[in-house]
């Protein structure tokens, strides 16, 4: 009897160990892309389902690097060759590309058109921009086309001087292209809140009907400048989501001012490692936002003193995003008349927030953010 029990126990342990090993070794490969479109709700639809991109620019294509990037929470990278795109999909990520020498598209989610069209295209700007859009569509057929567009005119001089584009060089550009990717690199010259302002302008220009994928800063302009802090970068992400982003990108993994061959992960491991948590939160928040409806019943009392908010609902569940782009701590008082008493639970790190009499209060540190579910 004892031998039978030991044999059964050993068999159970072997089966559990085998299942655990299979789970650990399961391929992260994504299915081939049969269709990819942008819909009229600002979403990218891949094989019939909404997809929230978490994109990283300028990534090495070796298997070890791709695994590291995927394990960090990214689901898209930029590539230059078809074999790089195939390797990325095998590692769990789709690709975006400028389309040169690409003939196989089942790993490609987006084409990339002319970067910085306002700075790089001749007049007439919009006519030439539409021509560039059609060129990209021919190079990568059947895929949405993304254009990285500047928010400040000239770099970095325009960023330093806060030279903002007039409507004909920003709103009109958004309306002429398919997927807008405002590149937003404010540190150290402009306030973090400028990211929210830029995304809001782009979202309003399309009426929220086109995909909006801001590209955020993980580099420094010169060797003497500084990187965004982890809190600043998370705040940029939150501001982007609050103002209508339907994806998030980061530039750039291999651009380190004054240090050729050094990656951002090596140069600034603190901020790089913080992105893993950011991406884990985005993996929950992003898809929820794509299928949610605005919830106008949730507001900040007395304007929120500079705190920014977005509230949405889906299938009886509510999501509230908060961001404090100031360099000092601020209290947020959230009014939720439809929920007199209850609990707001954080996505990611944080503690539960009590709702009493339709009011929930929390303190946000400088550049602090919160994502709360009810």
N, C-alpha and C positions, 0 to 999 in steps of 0.2 A: 504493500500500500504506500509506504513512504517513497519507494523508488518511483511509483507511478506519479505521485504528487510532484516529486522533483523533476520528473521528465516533462510533465505538463507545464510547470513553472518555467523550466528552461526554454520550452517551445514558445511560451508567451513572451518571454524576454527577447528571444531571437526575432519573433515577428515584430515586436515594438521597435527593436533596434533596426530592423530592415526598413520599416516604414519611415523611421526618422532619417535613415540614410538616404532613402529615395526622395524625401522632402527636401533634404539639404542639397541633393544633386539634381533636383528637377530643373529642367532647362527654363530659363527666363524668356526664351525666344517669343517674340510677338508674331501674330499671324500675318501673312502677306497682305499688303494693302490692295484690295480689289477696287475700292472706291474711296475717294476723299474729296469732300466739297465743303464750301462754307454756306451756311443757311442764312435765312433772313432774321435770325435772332442773335447774330454775332458769334455763332459757334462753329467750330470745325467738327465735321461729321466724318468719322472713319469707319468704313464697313458698316454703315448704317447707325452707328452709335456716337453720341457726343464725346469729344476727346479734349481734355484740358492739357495743353503742352506745358512742360517744365523743361525749357530749352537751355542748353549750354553751348556757347560758341567756342570753336577752336580747340578741339579735343584730339589727343593722339589716337591712332586707330589700332594699336596693338591690343590683344585680348585682355591683358592685365589691366591696362588703363581703362578700357571700356567697362570691364567688370567693376572697377573702382567707381567710375562715374555713375553707373546704374545703381550700385549699392548706396550711393549718396542720394538717391531719390530722383534722378533725372530720367525723363522718358523720351527726350529728343536731343539730338546734337546736330551740328552742322558738319557736312562732309563735302569732299571734292570729287570722289570717285565712287563708282557703283559698288566696287568690292568693299569700300569703307561702309557704305550704307548697309550692305548685306551683313557685314560683321557687327554693326551696331544693332540691327534687328535681332540677330542671334543672341546678342547680349541683353536684349530687352528694351531697345530704344529705336524709335523711328528717326528719320533724318530730314533735314532741309538742305537744299543745295542751290548753287547758282546755275547748275545745269550743264556746265562744260563737260563734254565727253561722257555724258550719262545717257545710256540707252536702255536701261532696265529700271523699272519704277516701282516694283512691288515693296520696296523698303523706304521709298521716298514719300513723305507726307506733304511737303510743301516745296515749291520752287521759290527761289529768292531773286527778286529783280534788282535793278540798279540801287546800290546803297547811296544814301544821302542825295536823292534826286535834285533837291533844290540847289545843292552845291555843285553837282556834277553834270547836270543836264543843261543844254543850251535853251534859249528861248525859241519858240513859244514853249514854256515849261510844261503845261498840261498836255499839249498835243504830243510832245516828245515822251512824256511820262506814259501816256496811253499806248504809244508805240512800243515802249520798253515792256509794258505789261503784256502786250500781245506776243512779243519776242520770247518772253519767259514762258508763256503758255505753249508756244510751239516747241520749245526745248524740253519742257517737262509737261507733256499733255495730260489733261485730266486731273491736275492737281491745283489747289489754291496757290496764289502767288503772294508772297510777303515782300513788302518794301520797308527797309529800315529808314525811318525819316527823322530828321533833326528837329529838336525843339528850340535849341539856341542856334543862331546863325553864326557860323564860323566856330572853329574849335582850336585851342580852348579860349581864344580871345573873346568870342561871343558869349561863352559861358561866364567868364570873368566879368564881362560888362553887362551881363543879363540882357543880351540883345535877342528879344523874342521875335518869332516870325509873325508877320501880318497874316490875316486870314487867307490871302491868295497864295501864301507859301506854307500853309499848314492845314487849315480846314479844307481848302480846295484840293489839296494833295490827298488828304484822307478820302474825300469823296470820289477821287479819280482812280484809286487803287482798290485792291481786294482785301488784303490783310495788312493792317497798319501796325508797324513795330516802332513806336517812338523810342529812340535811344536817349536815355536819361542818366546823365553822369554829373550830378551837381557838386559832389564833394571835391575840394573844400570851399568852393566859391559861392554856391547858392544854397538856400535853405532846403531842407528835406521836403517841406510842403510843396515845393515846386514840382515834384513828381506827381502828386495828386492833381495839381493844376493842369499839367500837361496831358495826363490821361483823361481828365474831365473834358478838356477841349476836343480831344480826338474822338471820345465817345459821343459827345454832343454833335459833332460834325456828321457822323453817320447815323445819328438817331439810335445808336446801339444795335444797328442792323448788320454791322460788319465785324469780323474778328479783330480783336485789339490785343496785341501781345507786346507790352513794353519791355525793352531790353535795359536791365539795370546794371549798375556799376560794381564790378569786382576788380577794378584796376585803379591806379593812380595816374594822374596826368603826367607828372614828371617825377623823377627820383626824389625831389625835395618836397613833393606834396604828400598827402596822407591818404590812406584807404578809408572807405566808410567803416564805421564800427559795426559790430554785429547787430546792435540795437538799431542803428540808422538803416542798415540794409533790410532788416525785418520790417521796419516802419515803411520803407519804400514799397515793399511787397504789399503790405496791408493797405496803404494809400492807393496803390494801383487797383487792388480788388474792390475797394470801396467805390472807386470812380469808374468801374466798368470793364476792367481787364478780363479777358476770357482766356488768358494764358500768361505765363511769365517767362522771360528769358534773362540770361546773365552773360555779360561780356567782360572779360574773356579769360578762359582757363590758362592760356599760354602767353598772355600779354603782361609782362612785368617790366615796368619802366627801368631801363638801365641794366637789366639782367637777362641777357639772351640765354634761352634754354632752361630758364627757371619757370616753374608753374606757379599759379596763384596758391595752390595747396601747399607748396613748399615755402613760398614767401610769406604767406599769412595764414598759418594753420588755424588760428583762433576763429577768424571769420569764415574760413572755408568749412571748418567743422560745424559752425553754427548753421550753415546752409542745410545740413542733413536734417536737422529738426524743422527748419523752415519748409523744406520739401515734403517732409512727412505730414506736416499740417496741410500743405497745399494739396496733397493727394486726397485729403478728406474734403477740404473746403472747395477746391476748384470744381469737381464734378457736381457738388451740391448746388453751387451757384449757377451752373449751366442749365439746370432744370427747375430753378426756384423762381418765385414771383416776388416782387417788391412788397414789403410789409410796412405800409405807411403809418400803422398804429404805434410803432415803436419810435420814440424820439428822445433827444437829449434835452433835459430841462434847462430852460434859460439859455438855449443856444450852445451849451456845452463848453463855453470858454475856450474855443479853439480845438477841442477834440472833434474828430470826424467819425461818422457812423454810417453803416449800411445795415439794414435789416431785411431779411428775406424769409419766405416760408415755402415749404414743400411737404406735401403729404402729412400735414399735421405737425411737422417739426419746424422749429424756427432757428435761424442762424443770425447772430448779431456780430458784426465786425466793428472794432474801435481802433483808432490810431491817434496818438498824441504826437504831432510833428514838432512840438516845441522842445527847447532845451531845458525846460523845468518841468517838474511833476505837476499833474493836474488831476482833479477829481472829476469823474464822469458820473452824472446822475441820470440814469436811464428810466424813462417813463414807459410802462407797459400796462396800459389800462385793461387789456384783455386778460391779464394774468395777475390778479390781486396778490396772490401768494404763490411761491414756488421757488425753484432753484435754477440758476443758470450754470451749466457745466462747461468748463473750459475744454477746448480742443488743444491737445498738447499739454504743456506745463501750465500750472496755475491751480487755484483753489476755487471751490464752488462759491457762487455769489447768490446770496439770499434775495428773494423778491418779497417785499413787505408792503402791502397796500398799493400795489402796482408800481413800486419804486425799487430800483436796484442801484446800489452805489459801489464804485470801485475806484481805487487810485491807480493812475497810469504814470509810470516813471517818465523821465525825459525820453522821447522817442519810443515810448512804450506802446504796446499793442495788446489786443485781446480778441479772441475768437470764442464765442459763447454759444452753446446749443441749449435749446429748451424743448 
